[in-house]
Amino acid sequence: MIERLQTDPTQIVVAAHRGLKCHYPENTLLAFQKALETDVDMLEFDLRLSKDGVVVVIHDETVDRTTNGTGKVSDFTLAELQQLDAGGWFGKVFEGLKIPTFEELCEVIKPYPDILLNVEVKSSPDAKQVTDQAVAMLKEYGFLPRCVFTCFDAEIIAYMHDVHGLKTQGFMGDVMYHFVPGPEGTYSKMWALAMSMNLLTPERVKQFGEMGLLTWSYCPDDEEQVRYSIDCGATLMTSNNPFPALAVRKQLAADGV
């Protein structure tokens, strides 16, 4: 299913970054459910491992920013992680939301057979184990054909590509860990490459397109950024606020563009 991103390079694909994080606490089941109820094409989310080896959905290395706890995610068991409040930091009305397991997220996704998934494995000593467990679960749910896997660690990108045969999305070499230059290096392990808005230029999109890489952008969150991203030639946008991208896409379709 993920191959459909290659069939029409003019198609604007919109991904929700950590769920609908403009309105809800990021990487919570509520944020993902609300994103699924919009017209986004893809969910982007982050995976880490708990102390007792359960894959959980959280961005940061620590729980400090997005919960009422303190410390590294990997120092908490799942039971301990799920005692934390993962919503109150965003607003009092969201108090009581929990850090979800990856399995819980898969259950939320199950009724949406067309949604694509950008699975970001966070750089960590456990990243290969997270990848192995995530792949196994995605196979069990039948979701793997609609996934692209992401990591800022080039060694993990290579592991995803070489060991599991996954479609991977990486980044420009100077923002990755352990990047390997050259024709057999990290870029050869990638299917797509994403650029932050401050790095995105038409020249770079053209350069990586000529290397056979799909070129995506993150995070265009207003109409000006969305239109700039389109003008540069990026065909997928991962947005904290996907509504401007969805509105521009609708307008372009109405205009016959």
Secondary structure, DSSP 8 states (H G I E B T S, - for coil): -TTHHHH-TT--EEEEETTTTTTS-TTSHHHHHHHHTTT-SEEEEEEEE-TTS-EEE-SSSBSTTTSS--SBGGGS-HHHHTTS-SSTTT-GGGTT----BHHHHHHHHTT-TT-EEEEEE-SSTTHHHHHHHHHHHHHHHT-GGGEEEE-SBHHHHHHHHHHH---EEE--GGGSBT---STTSGGGG-SEEEEETTT--HHHHHHHHHTT-EEEEE---SHHHHHHHHHHT--EEEESS-HHHHHHHHHHHHTT-
